[in-house]
Amino acid sequence: MLQMGSFRKYWDADRMKASLALLGIQAEIQKVTINNKETYHRVRSGPYHSSQQINKIRTQLQKNRIKSLLIKLR
């Protein structure tokens, strides 16, 4: 998976998801609570099954000045 951001406020995550949709990248928002008190909204895309897919998406993100983090699923 690729993670394009982690935000405290849902609307910031939703704005990122909308920006990705305009680029043709489907993403989801995952709500997580850390240490039973802080809530974050992660914007993630994937899972991707080949390095070719990942590189294509990451190149597109970089062209649009969007940073991403590669997340390996277990």
N, C-alpha and C positions, 0 to 999 in steps of 0.2 A: 504494500500500500504506500501511497504518498500522502504525507500530511502537509498542508499548506498553511496551517496556522492553528493556534490555540488561543481562545479569547475568553475573557471573563464575562463579557456581555454577549448575549445571544445575537443581538442585531448586528454586531460586528462580524460574527461568524456567518450570519445570513448574507451580509453584504459581500463577503469573500466568496461564498457559494454562488451568488448571483454573477459575480465577475467571472468566475470559472465557467459558468453556464454560457456566458457570452462568447467564450473561447471554444465552446463545444466539449468541455470537460465536465463530466457528471461527478458530483461530489455529495457527500453526506455530512451532516453535523452530528457528532457524538458528544453527549453530555456526560461528564465525569466529575466525581467529587473526590477531592484529595484531602487526606487527613480528617475526614468527616466534617469539613467545614468550608473549604474553598471549591467552588464550582467553576469548571472550565468547559468551553464548547470547542471541540476539535473539528477542523474541517479536513476531511480525508477523501481520497479517491482511490478506487481499486476494489479488490485486489487485482494486480497484474501478474500474468504468468510467464512473461518473458522479459529479458533485459532490453530487447528491442522496443517493446511497448513502453517500458519505463523511460528509456532514453528519449523516445519521441515526445512523450508528455513533458518530461523535464526540460527539454529544449524549448518547447512551446511556452512553458512557464517562465523560463529565463528570459526569453524574448520580450515577455510582458512584465518583467521585473517582479516576478512572484517567486519567492524562495520556497523550497520544498525539502522535506525530510523523508528519507526512505525508511519505512517501518517494515520489518520482517515479521510476518505472522508465524505463530507456532502451530 
